Amino acid sequence: MKTYQPKAGEIDRRWILVDAAGQNLGRLAVRVANLLRGKGKPSFVPHLDVGDFVVVINAEKVAFTGKKATQKTYYHHSQYPGGI
């Protein structure tokens, strides 16, 4: 049995509007990533772009759980020993 390959004309792309107000940041990111990849479509194949177009509104109102907004620290390494 051969692997199904959707052709360019068979890929149905929709525009999806996502409201981020009050939603948890991590769960929202997973939802948007799955929509962009097309994981919920029957024609999904991992090596092709079959996902939808996503527009996120109210991104400034996304919810952070716990104290992530104040305590999260980002590090950048300079590629030198001890260069954090």
N, CA, C and O atoms as a Maestro MAE file, in Angstrom:
{
 s_m_m2io_version
 :::
 2.0.0
}

f_m_ct {
 s_m_title
 :::
 protein
 m_atom[336] {
  # First column is atom index #
  i_m_mmod_type
  r_m_x_coord
  r_m_y_coord
  r_m_z_coord
  i_m_residue_number
  s_m_chain_name
  s_m_pdb_residue_name
  s_m_pdb_atom_name
  i_m_atomic_number
  :::
  1 25 0.845 -1.176 0.000 1 A "MET " " N  " 7
  2 3 0.000 0.000 0.000 1 A "MET " " CA " 6
  3 2 0.891 1.240 0.000 1 A "MET " " C  " 6
  4 15 1.836 1.330 0.784 1 A "MET " " O  " 8
  5 25 0.592 2.187 -0.871 2 A "LYS " " N  " 7
  6 3 1.390 3.389 -0.986 2 A "LYS " " CA " 6
  7 2 0.927 4.445 0.019 2 A "LYS " " C  " 6
  8 15 -0.232 4.468 0.433 2 A "LYS " " O  " 8
  9 25 1.846 5.302 0.391 3 A "THR " " N  " 7
  10 3 1.528 6.404 1.285 3 A "THR " " CA " 6
  11 2 0.764 7.481 0.526 3 A "THR " " C  " 6
  12 15 1.113 7.825 -0.603 3 A "THR " " O  " 8
  13 25 -0.273 8.004 1.150 4 A "TYR " " N  " 7
  14 3 -1.092 9.038 0.516 4 A "TYR " " CA " 6
  15 2 -0.328 10.357 0.469 4 A "TYR " " C  " 6
  16 15 0.221 10.793 1.482 4 A "TYR " " O  " 8
  17 25 -0.289 10.992 -0.694 5 A "GLN " " N  " 7
  18 3 0.344 12.288 -0.883 5 A "GLN " " CA " 6
  19 2 -0.702 13.268 -1.413 5 A "GLN " " C  " 6
  20 15 -1.095 13.148 -2.573 5 A "GLN " " O  " 8
  21 25 -1.167 14.223 -0.622 6 A "PRO " " N  " 7
  22 3 -2.135 15.183 -1.158 6 A "PRO " " CA " 6
  23 2 -1.467 16.115 -2.167 6 A "PRO " " C  " 6
  24 15 -0.347 16.581 -1.956 6 A "PRO " " O  " 8
  25 25 -2.166 16.375 -3.250 7 A "LYS " " N  " 7
  26 3 -1.648 17.280 -4.268 7 A "LYS " " CA " 6
  27 2 -1.960 18.717 -3.867 7 A "LYS " " C  " 6
  28 15 -2.783 18.957 -2.984 7 A "LYS " " O  " 8
  29 25 -1.306 19.661 -4.513 8 A "ALA " " N  " 7
  30 3 -1.465 21.069 -4.142 8 A "ALA " " CA " 6
  31 2 -2.915 21.530 -4.261 8 A "ALA " " C  " 6
  32 15 -3.361 22.347 -3.456 8 A "ALA " " O  " 8
  33 25 -3.649 21.035 -5.230 9 A "GLY " " N  " 7
  34 3 -5.045 21.431 -5.399 9 A "GLY " " CA " 6
  35 2 -5.985 20.797 -4.398 9 A "GLY " " C  " 6
  36 15 -7.099 21.285 -4.206 9 A "GLY " " O  " 8
  37 25 -5.564 19.725 -3.759 10 A "GLU " " N  " 7
  38 3 -6.407 19.010 -2.796 10 A "GLU " " CA " 6
  39 2 -6.314 19.576 -1.384 10 A "GLU " " C  " 6
  40 15 -7.139 19.248 -0.531 10 A "GLU " " O  " 8
  41 25 -5.322 20.417 -1.128 11 A "ILE " " N  " 7
  42 3 -5.121 20.950 0.220 11 A "ILE " " CA " 6
  43 2 -6.099 22.095 0.449 11 A "ILE " " C  " 6
  44 15 -6.050 23.111 -0.244 11 A "ILE " " O  " 8
  45 25 -6.986 21.925 1.423 12 A "ASP " " N  " 7
  46 3 -7.992 22.927 1.758 12 A "ASP " " CA " 6
  47 2 -7.479 23.756 2.928 12 A "ASP " " C  " 6
  48 15 -7.360 23.252 4.045 12 A "ASP " " O  " 8
  49 25 -7.177 25.025 2.673 13 A "ARG " " N  " 7
  50 3 -6.679 25.911 3.728 13 A "ARG " " CA " 6
  51 2 -7.762 26.914 4.100 13 A "ARG " " C  " 6
  52 15 -8.396 27.521 3.237 13 A "ARG " " O  " 8
  53 25 -7.958 27.071 5.397 14 A "ARG " " N  " 7
  54 3 -8.945 28.017 5.899 14 A "ARG " " CA " 6
  55 2 -8.241 29.084 6.720 14 A "ARG " " C  " 6
  56 15 -7.131 28.866 7.204 14 A "ARG " " O  " 8
  57 25 -8.874 30.227 6.877 15 A "TRP " " N  " 7
  58 3 -8.394 31.275 7.769 15 A "TRP " " CA " 6
  59 2 -9.109 31.093 9.100 15 A "TRP " " C  " 6
  60 15 -10.338 31.053 9.151 15 A "TRP " " O  " 8
  61 25 -8.335 30.983 10.180 16 A "ILE " " N  " 7
  62 3 -8.905 30.759 11.509 16 A "ILE " " CA " 6
  63 2 -8.509 31.924 12.406 16 A "ILE " " C  " 6
  64 15 -7.335 32.286 12.483 16 A "ILE " " O  " 8
  65 25 -9.488 32.506 13.081 17 A "LEU " " N  " 7
  66 3 -9.275 33.613 13.998 17 A "LEU " " CA " 6
  67 2 -9.294 33.071 15.423 17 A "LEU " " C  " 6
  68 15 -10.276 32.457 15.841 17 A "LEU " " O  " 8
  69 25 -8.213 33.296 16.172 18 A "VAL " " N  " 7
  70 3 -8.091 32.797 17.543 18 A "VAL " " CA " 6
  71 2 -8.028 33.993 18.479 18 A "VAL " " C  " 6
  72 15 -7.195 34.882 18.304 18 A "VAL " " O  " 8
  73 25 -8.913 34.016 19.477 19 A "ASP " " N  " 7
  74 3 -8.920 35.073 20.482 19 A "ASP " " CA " 6
  75 2 -8.107 34.596 21.678 19 A "ASP " " C  " 6
  76 15 -8.471 33.610 22.319 19 A "ASP " " O  " 8
  77 25 -7.009 35.286 21.986 20 A "ALA " " N  " 7
  78 3 -6.099 34.861 23.041 20 A "ALA " " CA " 6
  79 2 -6.430 35.456 24.400 20 A "ALA " " C  " 6
  80 15 -5.720 35.175 25.366 20 A "ALA " " O  " 8
  81 25 -7.459 36.252 24.516 21 A "ALA " " N  " 7
  82 3 -7.777 36.924 25.773 21 A "ALA " " CA " 6
  83 2 -8.114 35.909 26.860 21 A "ALA " " C  " 6
  84 15 -9.057 35.130 26.721 21 A "ALA " " O  " 8
  85 25 -7.335 35.922 27.944 22 A "GLY " " N  " 7
  86 3 -7.592 35.071 29.094 22 A "GLY " " CA " 6
  87 2 -7.169 33.624 28.947 22 A "GLY " " C  " 6
  88 15 -7.403 32.834 29.862 22 A "GLY " " O  " 8
  89 25 -6.556 33.242 27.835 23 A "GLN " " N  " 7
  90 3 -6.143 31.854 27.651 23 A "GLN " " CA " 6
  91 2 -4.724 31.646 28.161 23 A "GLN " " C  " 6
  92 15 -3.902 32.562 28.138 23 A "GLN " " O  " 8
  93 25 -4.451 30.438 28.617 24 A "ASN " " N  " 7
  94 3 -3.133 30.071 29.101 24 A "ASN " " CA " 6
  95 2 -2.146 30.077 27.931 24 A "ASN " " C  " 6
  96 15 -2.470 29.595 26.846 24 A "ASN " " O  " 8
  97 25 -0.950 30.618 28.144 25 A "LEU " " N  " 7
  98 3 0.028 30.787 27.073 25 A "LEU " " CA " 6
  99 2 0.443 29.467 26.439 25 A "LEU " " C  " 6
  100 15 0.470 29.360 25.213 25 A "LEU " " O  " 8
  101 25 0.766 28.464 27.241 26 A "GLY " " N  " 7
  102 3 1.228 27.187 26.707 26 A "GLY " " CA " 6
  103 2 0.157 26.449 25.929 26 A "GLY " " C  " 6
  104 15 0.429 25.909 24.857 26 A "GLY " " O  " 8
  105 25 -1.043 26.420 26.451 27 A "ARG " " N  " 7
  106 3 -2.137 25.723 25.767 27 A "ARG " " CA " 6
  107 2 -2.517 26.438 24.470 27 A "ARG " " C  " 6
  108 15 -2.854 25.794 23.476 27 A "ARG " " O  " 8
  109 25 -2.462 27.757 24.484 28 A "LEU " " N  " 7
  110 3 -2.735 28.521 23.271 28 A "LEU " " CA " 6
  111 2 -1.669 28.244 22.210 28 A "LEU " " C  " 6
  112 15 -1.992 28.100 21.031 28 A "LEU " " O  " 8
  113 25 -0.407 28.169 22.621 29 A "ALA " " N  " 7
  114 3 0.678 27.905 21.678 29 A "ALA " " CA " 6
  115 2 0.535 26.532 21.034 29 A "ALA " " C  " 6
  116 15 0.778 26.385 19.836 29 A "ALA " " O  " 8
  117 25 0.145 25.529 21.808 30 A "VAL " " N  " 7
  118 3 -0.049 24.181 21.264 30 A "VAL " " CA " 6
  119 2 -1.212 24.169 20.282 30 A "VAL " " C  " 6
  120 15 -1.133 23.548 19.222 30 A "VAL " " O  " 8
  121 25 -2.286 24.856 20.637 31 A "ARG " " N  " 7
  122 3 -3.459 24.892 19.748 31 A "ARG " " CA " 6
  123 2 -3.123 25.551 18.407 31 A "ARG " " C  " 6
  124 15 -3.502 25.046 17.350 31 A "ARG " " O  " 8
  125 25 -2.410 26.679 18.456 32 A "VAL " " N  " 7
  126 3 -2.039 27.385 17.229 32 A "VAL " " CA " 6
  127 2 -1.055 26.554 16.410 32 A "VAL " " C  " 6
  128 15 -1.161 26.505 15.184 32 A "VAL " " O  " 8
  129 25 -0.105 25.903 17.069 33 A "ALA " " N  " 7
  130 3 0.867 25.076 16.346 33 A "ALA " " CA " 6
  131 2 0.184 23.915 15.633 33 A "ALA " " C  " 6
  132 15 0.538 23.595 14.499 33 A "ALA " " O  " 8
  133 25 -0.785 23.284 16.279 34 A "ASN " " N  " 7
  134 3 -1.508 22.180 15.641 34 A "ASN " " CA " 6
  135 2 -2.333 22.663 14.451 34 A "ASN " " C  " 6
  136 15 -2.442 21.957 13.449 34 A "ASN " " O  " 8
  137 25 -2.913 23.854 14.552 35 A "LEU " " N  " 7
  138 3 -3.657 24.406 13.424 35 A "LEU " " CA " 6
  139 2 -2.728 24.733 12.261 35 A "LEU " " C  " 6
  140 15 -3.071 24.493 11.103 35 A "LEU " " O  " 8
  141 25 -1.556 25.279 12.565 36 A "LEU " " N  " 7
  142 3 -0.604 25.629 11.511 36 A "LEU " " CA " 6
  143 2 -0.068 24.400 10.791 36 A "LEU " " C  " 6
  144 15 0.176 24.447 9.586 36 A "LEU " " O  " 8
  145 25 0.117 23.305 11.514 37 A "ARG " " N  " 7
  146 3 0.620 22.068 10.898 37 A "ARG " " CA " 6
  147 2 -0.471 21.266 10.212 37 A "ARG " " C  " 6
  148 15 -0.181 20.466 9.322 37 A "ARG " " O  " 8
  149 25 -1.728 21.466 10.612 38 A "GLY " " N  " 7
  150 3 -2.822 20.715 10.017 38 A "GLY " " CA " 6
  151 2 -3.007 19.353 10.640 38 A "GLY " " C  " 6
  152 15 -3.448 18.421 9.967 38 A "GLY " " O  " 8
  153 25 -2.676 19.213 11.928 39 A "LYS " " N  " 7
  154 3 -2.726 17.912 12.594 39 A "LYS " " CA " 6
  155 2 -4.139 17.345 12.699 39 A "LYS " " C  " 6
  156 15 -4.292 16.131 12.833 39 A "LYS " " O  " 8
  157 25 -5.168 18.174 12.645 40 A "GLY " " N  " 7
  158 3 -6.527 17.677 12.770 40 A "GLY " " CA " 6
  159 2 -7.172 17.297 11.448 40 A "GLY " " C  " 6
  160 15 -8.340 16.907 11.421 40 A "GLY " " O  " 8
  161 25 -6.442 17.404 10.367 41 A "LYS " " N  " 7
  162 3 -7.012 17.117 9.045 41 A "LYS " " CA " 6
  163 2 -6.748 15.673 8.642 41 A "LYS " " C  " 6
  164 15 -5.713 15.111 9.001 41 A "LYS " " O  " 8
  165 25 -7.659 15.074 7.910 42 A "PRO " " N  " 7
  166 3 -7.426 13.704 7.442 42 A "PRO " " CA " 6
  167 2 -6.296 13.618 6.425 42 A "PRO " " C  " 6
  168 15 -5.714 12.548 6.243 42 A "PRO " " O  " 8
  169 25 -5.977 14.719 5.762 43 A "SER " " N  " 7
  170 3 -4.919 14.710 4.749 43 A "SER " " CA " 6
  171 2 -3.554 15.061 5.331 43 A "SER " " C  " 6
  172 15 -2.641 15.389 4.573 43 A "SER " " O  " 8
  173 25 -3.383 15.002 6.657 44 A "PHE " " N  " 7
  174 3 -2.120 15.379 7.289 44 A "PHE " " CA " 6
  175 2 -1.014 14.393 6.938 44 A "PHE " " C  " 6
  176 15 -1.179 13.179 7.053 44 A "PHE " " O  " 8
  177 25 0.111 14.942 6.510 45 A "VAL " " N  " 7
  178 3 1.353 14.186 6.356 45 A "VAL " " CA " 6
  179 2 2.454 15.052 6.963 45 A "VAL " " C  " 6
  180 15 2.456 16.265 6.757 45 A "VAL " " O  " 8
  181 25 3.387 14.463 7.704 46 A "PRO " " N  " 7
  182 3 4.347 15.266 8.454 46 A "PRO " " CA " 6
  183 2 5.305 16.094 7.598 46 A "PRO " " C  " 6
  184 15 5.811 17.118 8.056 46 A "PRO " " O  " 8
  185 25 5.556 15.668 6.372 47 A "HIS " " N  " 7
  186 3 6.568 16.354 5.572 47 A "HIS " " CA " 6
  187 2 5.992 17.397 4.613 47 A "HIS " " C  " 6
  188 15 6.748 17.983 3.838 47 A "HIS " " O  " 8
  189 25 4.690 17.645 4.638 48 A "LEU " " N  " 7
  190 3 4.072 18.660 3.790 48 A "LEU " " CA " 6
  191 2 3.339 19.690 4.638 48 A "LEU " " C  " 6
  192 15 2.878 19.396 5.741 48 A "LEU " " O  " 8
  193 25 3.241 20.902 4.103 49 A "ASP " " N  " 7
  194 3 2.514 21.968 4.783 49 A "ASP " " CA " 6
  195 2 1.055 21.912 4.351 49 A "ASP " " C  " 6
  196 15 0.706 22.396 3.274 49 A "ASP " " O  " 8
  197 25 0.205 21.326 5.181 50 A "VAL " " N  " 7
  198 3 -1.218 21.212 4.873 50 A "VAL " " CA " 6
  199 2 -2.061 21.992 5.879 50 A "VAL " " C  " 6
  200 15 -3.279 21.819 5.932 50 A "VAL " " O  " 8
  201 25 -1.424 22.849 6.678 51 A "GLY " " N  " 7
  202 3 -2.117 23.555 7.747 51 A "GLY " " CA " 6
  203 2 -2.920 24.742 7.275 51 A "GLY " " C  " 6
  204 15 -2.893 25.112 6.101 51 A "GLY " " O  " 8
  205 25 -3.638 25.335 8.219 52 A "ASP " " N  " 7
  206 3 -4.488 26.481 7.956 52 A "ASP " " CA " 6
  207 2 -3.727 27.768 8.256 52 A "ASP " " C  " 6
  208 15 -2.629 27.746 8.812 52 A "ASP " " O  " 8
  209 25 -4.332 28.883 7.877 53 A "PHE " " N  " 7
  210 3 -3.797 30.198 8.201 53 A "PHE " " CA " 6
  211 2 -4.418 30.628 9.528 53 A "PHE " " C  " 6
  212 15 -5.627 30.491 9.715 53 A "PHE " " O  " 8
  213 25 -3.605 31.145 10.451 54 A "VAL " " N  " 7
  214 3 -4.086 31.479 11.790 54 A "VAL " " CA " 6
  215 2 -3.777 32.943 12.084 54 A "VAL " " C  " 6
  216 15 -2.661 33.409 11.856 54 A "VAL " " O  " 8
  217 25 -4.777 33.663 12.592 55 A "VAL " " N  " 7
  218 3 -4.618 35.039 13.044 55 A "VAL " " CA " 6
  219 2 -4.971 35.061 14.526 55 A "VAL " " C  " 6
  220 15 -6.058 34.630 14.913 55 A "VAL " " O  " 8
  221 25 -4.052 35.565 15.363 56 A "VAL " " N  " 7
  222 3 -4.271 35.633 16.812 56 A "VAL " " CA " 6
  223 2 -4.550 37.083 17.182 56 A "VAL " " C  " 6
  224 15 -3.756 37.974 16.880 56 A "VAL " " O  " 8
  225 25 -5.689 37.312 17.839 57 A "ILE " " N  " 7
  226 3 -6.027 38.659 18.300 57 A "ILE " " CA " 6
  227 2 -5.981 38.686 19.825 57 A "ILE " " C  " 6
  228 15 -6.048 37.642 20.475 57 A "ILE " " O  " 8
  229 25 -5.869 39.875 20.383 58 A "ASN " " N  " 7
  230 3 -5.786 40.106 21.838 58 A "ASN " " CA " 6
  231 2 -4.621 39.345 22.462 58 A "ASN " " C  " 6
  232 15 -4.757 38.790 23.552 58 A "ASN " " O  " 8
  233 25 -3.488 39.316 21.786 59 A "ALA " " N  " 7
  234 3 -2.320 38.598 22.304 59 A "ALA " " CA " 6
  235 2 -1.768 39.253 23.567 59 A "ALA " " C  " 6
  236 15 -1.121 38.585 24.373 59 A "ALA " " O  " 8
  237 25 -2.012 40.542 23.749 60 A "GLU " " N  " 7
  238 3 -1.513 41.218 24.946 60 A "GLU " " CA " 6
  239 2 -2.301 40.824 26.191 60 A "GLU " " C  " 6
  240 15 -1.877 41.132 27.305 60 A "GLU " " O  " 8
  241 25 -3.441 40.147 26.028 61 A "LYS " " N  " 7
  242 3 -4.279 39.749 27.160 61 A "LYS " " CA " 6
  243 2 -4.142 38.271 27.504 61 A "LYS " " C  " 6
  244 15 -4.997 37.719 28.197 61 A "LYS " " O  " 8
  245 25 -3.080 37.622 27.030 62 A "VAL " " N  " 7
  246 3 -2.879 36.203 27.305 62 A "VAL " " CA " 6
  247 2 -2.547 36.024 28.787 62 A "VAL " " C  " 6
  248 15 -1.916 36.894 29.387 62 A "VAL " " O  " 8
  249 25 -2.962 34.912 29.377 63 A "ALA " " N  " 7
  250 3 -2.780 34.672 30.808 63 A "ALA " " CA " 6
  251 2 -1.514 33.860 31.064 63 A "ALA " " C  " 6
  252 15 -1.224 32.898 30.352 63 A "ALA " " O  " 8
  253 25 -0.774 34.257 32.079 64 A "PHE " " N  " 7
  254 3 0.387 33.513 32.547 64 A "PHE " " CA " 6
  255 2 0.018 32.866 33.870 64 A "PHE " " C  " 6
  256 15 -0.608 33.502 34.719 64 A "PHE " " O  " 8
  257 25 0.397 31.610 34.055 65 A "THR " " N  " 7
  258 3 0.101 30.934 35.311 65 A "THR " " CA " 6
  259 2 1.259 31.134 36.276 65 A "THR " " C  " 6
  260 15 2.413 31.254 35.863 65 A "THR " " O  " 8
  261 25 0.946 31.167 37.540 66 A "GLY " " N  " 7
  262 3 1.978 31.308 38.559 66 A "GLY " " CA " 6
  263 2 2.677 32.654 38.476 66 A "GLY " " C  " 6
  264 15 2.046 33.683 38.235 66 A "GLY " " O  " 8
  265 25 4.000 32.631 38.681 67 A "LYS " " N  " 7
  266 3 4.789 33.862 38.670 67 A "LYS " " CA " 6
  267 2 5.719 33.919 37.463 67 A "LYS " " C  " 6
  268 15 6.790 34.521 37.532 67 A "LYS " " O  " 8
  269 25 5.317 33.300 36.365 68 A "LYS " " N  " 7
  270 3 6.185 33.243 35.187 68 A "LYS " " CA " 6
  271 2 6.505 34.622 34.625 68 A "LYS " " C  " 6
  272 15 7.620 34.859 34.159 68 A "LYS " " O  " 8
  273 25 5.550 35.519 34.665 69 A "ALA " " N  " 7
  274 3 5.765 36.830 34.064 69 A "ALA " " CA " 6
  275 2 6.863 37.613 34.778 69 A "ALA " " C  " 6
  276 15 7.543 38.428 34.155 69 A "ALA " " O  " 8
  277 25 7.043 37.377 36.080 70 A "THR " " N  " 7
  278 3 8.038 38.149 36.829 70 A "THR " " CA " 6
  279 2 9.313 37.372 37.114 70 A "THR " " C  " 6
  280 15 10.372 37.985 37.247 70 A "THR " " O  " 8
  281 25 9.256 36.039 37.215 71 A "GLN " " N  " 7
  282 3 10.420 35.271 37.631 71 A "GLN " " CA " 6
  283 2 11.146 34.542 36.512 71 A "GLN " " C  " 6
  284 15 12.242 34.031 36.741 71 A "GLN " " O  " 8
  285 25 10.583 34.474 35.311 72 A "LYS " " N  " 7
  286 3 11.236 33.738 34.235 72 A "LYS " " CA " 6
  287 2 12.452 34.518 33.756 72 A "LYS " " C  " 6
  288 15 12.369 35.717 33.491 72 A "LYS " " O  " 8
  289 25 13.585 33.823 33.649 73 A "THR " " N  " 7
  290 3 14.831 34.434 33.209 73 A "THR " " CA " 6
  291 2 15.297 33.758 31.936 73 A "THR " " C  " 6
  292 15 15.341 32.531 31.857 73 A "THR " " O  " 8
  293 25 15.644 34.556 30.943 74 A "TYR " " N  " 7
  294 3 16.150 34.032 29.683 74 A "TYR " " CA " 6
  295 2 17.656 34.229 29.642 74 A "TYR " " C  " 6
  296 15 18.163 35.294 29.997 74 A "TYR " " O  " 8
  297 25 18.363 33.200 29.209 75 A "TYR " " N  " 7
  298 3 19.812 33.252 29.119 75 A "TYR " " CA " 6
  299 2 20.242 33.197 27.665 75 A "TYR " " C  " 6
  300 15 19.594 32.551 26.842 75 A "TYR " " O  " 8
  301 25 21.327 33.873 27.355 76 A "HIS " " N  " 7
  302 3 21.924 33.820 26.025 76 A "HIS " " CA " 6
  303 2 23.388 33.457 26.198 76 A "HIS " " C  " 6
  304 15 24.113 34.130 26.931 76 A "HIS " " O  " 8
  305 25 23.823 32.415 25.540 77 A "HIS " " N  " 7
  306 3 25.204 31.964 25.672 77 A "HIS " " CA " 6
  307 2 26.013 32.512 24.519 77 A "HIS " " C  " 6
  308 15 25.567 32.479 23.372 77 A "HIS " " O  " 8
  309 25 27.216 33.023 24.815 78 A "SER " " N  " 7
  310 3 28.064 33.637 23.797 78 A "SER " " CA " 6
  311 2 28.949 32.629 23.068 78 A "SER " " C  " 6
  312 15 29.761 33.021 22.230 78 A "SER " " O  " 8
  313 25 28.807 31.343 23.371 79 A "GLN " " N  " 7
  314 3 29.603 30.256 22.785 79 A "GLN " " CA " 6
  315 2 31.046 30.237 23.278 79 A "GLN " " C  " 6
  316 15 31.863 29.476 22.759 79 A "GLN " " O  " 8
  317 25 31.367 31.050 24.254 80 A "TYR " " N  " 7
  318 3 32.673 31.000 24.894 80 A "TYR " " CA " 6
  319 2 32.515 30.309 26.241 80 A "TYR " " C  " 6
  320 15 31.444 30.390 26.843 80 A "TYR " " O  " 8
  321 25 33.552 29.631 26.732 81 A "PRO " " N  " 7
  322 3 33.446 28.970 28.036 81 A "PRO " " CA " 6
  323 2 33.106 29.980 29.138 81 A "PRO " " C  " 6
  324 15 33.789 30.992 29.293 81 A "PRO " " O  " 8
  325 25 32.068 29.701 29.884 82 A "GLY " " N  " 7
  326 3 31.641 30.585 30.966 82 A "GLY " " CA " 6
  327 2 30.948 31.846 30.481 82 A "GLY " " C  " 6
  328 15 30.831 32.808 31.240 82 A "GLY " " O  " 8
  329 25 30.488 31.867 29.242 83 A "GLY " " N  " 7
  330 3 29.944 33.092 28.656 83 A "GLY " " CA " 6
  331 2 28.448 33.217 28.711 83 A "GLY " " C  " 6
  332 15 27.824 33.575 27.712 83 A "GLY " " O  " 8
  333 25 27.842 32.929 29.865 84 A "ILE " " N  " 7
  334 3 26.388 33.106 29.980 84 A "ILE " " CA " 6
  335 2 26.098 34.551 30.300 84 A "ILE " " C  " 6
  336 15 24.936 34.931 30.443 84 A "ILE " " O  " 8
  :::
 }
 m_bond[335] {
  # First column is bond index #
  i_m_from
  i_m_to
  i_m_order
  :::
  1 1 2 1
  2 2 3 1
  3 3 4 2
  4 3 5 1
  5 5 6 1
  6 6 7 1
  7 7 8 2
  8 7 9 1
  9 9 10 1
  10 10 11 1
  11 11 12 2
  12 11 13 1
  13 13 14 1
  14 14 15 1
  15 15 16 2
  16 15 17 1
  17 17 18 1
  18 18 19 1
  19 19 20 2
  20 19 21 1
  21 21 22 1
  22 22 23 1
  23 23 24 2
  24 23 25 1
  25 25 26 1
  26 26 27 1
  27 27 28 2
  28 27 29 1
  29 29 30 1
  30 30 31 1
  31 31 32 2
  32 31 33 1
  33 33 34 1
  34 34 35 1
  35 35 36 2
  36 35 37 1
  37 37 38 1
  38 38 39 1
  39 39 40 2
  40 39 41 1
  41 41 42 1
  42 42 43 1
  43 43 44 2
  44 43 45 1
  45 45 46 1
  46 46 47 1
  47 47 48 2
  48 47 49 1
  49 49 50 1
  50 50 51 1
  51 51 52 2
  52 51 53 1
  53 53 54 1
  54 54 55 1
  55 55 56 2
  56 55 57 1
  57 57 58 1
  58 58 59 1
  59 59 60 2
  60 59 61 1
  61 61 62 1
  62 62 63 1
  63 63 64 2
  64 63 65 1
  65 65 66 1
  66 66 67 1
  67 67 68 2
  68 67 69 1
  69 69 70 1
  70 70 71 1
  71 71 72 2
  72 71 73 1
  73 73 74 1
  74 74 75 1
  75 75 76 2
  76 75 77 1
  77 77 78 1
  78 78 79 1
  79 79 80 2
  80 79 81 1
  81 81 82 1
  82 82 83 1
  83 83 84 2
  84 83 85 1
  85 85 86 1
  86 86 87 1
  87 87 88 2
  88 87 89 1
  89 89 90 1
  90 90 91 1
  91 91 92 2
  92 91 93 1
  93 93 94 1
  94 94 95 1
  95 95 96 2
  96 95 97 1
  97 97 98 1
  98 98 99 1
  99 99 100 2
  100 99 101 1
  101 101 102 1
  102 102 103 1
  103 103 104 2
  104 103 105 1
  105 105 106 1
  106 106 107 1
  107 107 108 2
  108 107 109 1
  109 109 110 1
  110 110 111 1
  111 111 112 2
  112 111 113 1
  113 113 114 1
  114 114 115 1
  115 115 116 2
  116 115 117 1
  117 117 118 1
  118 118 119 1
  119 119 120 2
  120 119 121 1
  121 121 122 1
  122 122 123 1
  123 123 124 2
  124 123 125 1
  125 125 126 1
  126 126 127 1
  127 127 128 2
  128 127 129 1
  129 129 130 1
  130 130 131 1
  131 131 132 2
  132 131 133 1
  133 133 134 1
  134 134 135 1
  135 135 136 2
  136 135 137 1
  137 137 138 1
  138 138 139 1
  139 139 140 2
  140 139 141 1
  141 141 142 1
  142 142 143 1
  143 143 144 2
  144 143 145 1
  145 145 146 1
  146 146 147 1
  147 147 148 2
  148 147 149 1
  149 149 150 1
  150 150 151 1
  151 151 152 2
  152 151 153 1
  153 153 154 1
  154 154 155 1
  155 155 156 2
  156 155 157 1
  157 157 158 1
  158 158 159 1
  159 159 160 2
  160 159 161 1
  161 161 162 1
  162 162 163 1
  163 163 164 2
  164 163 165 1
  165 165 166 1
  166 166 167 1
  167 167 168 2
  168 167 169 1
  169 169 170 1
  170 170 171 1
  171 171 172 2
  172 171 173 1
  173 173 174 1
  174 174 175 1
  175 175 176 2
  176 175 177 1
  177 177 178 1
  178 178 179 1
  179 179 180 2
  180 179 181 1
  181 181 182 1
  182 182 183 1
  183 183 184 2
  184 183 185 1
  185 185 186 1
  186 186 187 1
  187 187 188 2
  188 187 189 1
  189 189 190 1
  190 190 191 1
  191 191 192 2
  192 191 193 1
  193 193 194 1
  194 194 195 1
  195 195 196 2
  196 195 197 1
  197 197 198 1
  198 198 199 1
  199 199 200 2
  200 199 201 1
  201 201 202 1
  202 202 203 1
  203 203 204 2
  204 203 205 1
  205 205 206 1
  206 206 207 1
  207 207 208 2
  208 207 209 1
  209 209 210 1
  210 210 211 1
  211 211 212 2
  212 211 213 1
  213 213 214 1
  214 214 215 1
  215 215 216 2
  216 215 217 1
  217 217 218 1
  218 218 219 1
  219 219 220 2
  220 219 221 1
  221 221 222 1
  222 222 223 1
  223 223 224 2
  224 223 225 1
  225 225 226 1
  226 226 227 1
  227 227 228 2
  228 227 229 1
  229 229 230 1
  230 230 231 1
  231 231 232 2
  232 231 233 1
  233 233 234 1
  234 234 235 1
  235 235 236 2
  236 235 237 1
  237 237 238 1
  238 238 239 1
  239 239 240 2
  240 239 241 1
  241 241 242 1
  242 242 243 1
  243 243 244 2
  244 243 245 1
  245 245 246 1
  246 246 247 1
  247 247 248 2
  248 247 249 1
  249 249 250 1
  250 250 251 1
  251 251 252 2
  252 251 253 1
  253 253 254 1
  254 254 255 1
  255 255 256 2
  256 255 257 1
  257 257 258 1
  258 258 259 1
  259 259 260 2
  260 259 261 1
  261 261 262 1
  262 262 263 1
  263 263 264 2
  264 263 265 1
  265 265 266 1
  266 266 267 1
  267 267 268 2
  268 267 269 1
  269 269 270 1
  270 270 271 1
  271 271 272 2
  272 271 273 1
  273 273 274 1
  274 274 275 1
  275 275 276 2
  276 275 277 1
  277 277 278 1
  278 278 279 1
  279 279 280 2
  280 279 281 1
  281 281 282 1
  282 282 283 1
  283 283 284 2
  284 283 285 1
  285 285 286 1
  286 286 287 1
  287 287 288 2
  288 287 289 1
  289 289 290 1
  290 290 291 1
  291 291 292 2
  292 291 293 1
  293 293 294 1
  294 294 295 1
  295 295 296 2
  296 295 297 1
  297 297 298 1
  298 298 299 1
  299 299 300 2
  300 299 301 1
  301 301 302 1
  302 302 303 1
  303 303 304 2
  304 303 305 1
  305 305 306 1
  306 306 307 1
  307 307 308 2
  308 307 309 1
  309 309 310 1
  310 310 311 1
  311 311 312 2
  312 311 313 1
  313 313 314 1
  314 314 315 1
  315 315 316 2
  316 315 317 1
  317 317 318 1
  318 318 319 1
  319 319 320 2
  320 319 321 1
  321 321 322 1
  322 322 323 1
  323 323 324 2
  324 323 325 1
  325 325 326 1
  326 326 327 1
  327 327 328 2
  328 327 329 1
  329 329 330 1
  330 330 331 1
  331 331 332 2
  332 331 333 1
  333 333 334 1
  334 334 335 1
  335 335 336 2
  :::
 }
}
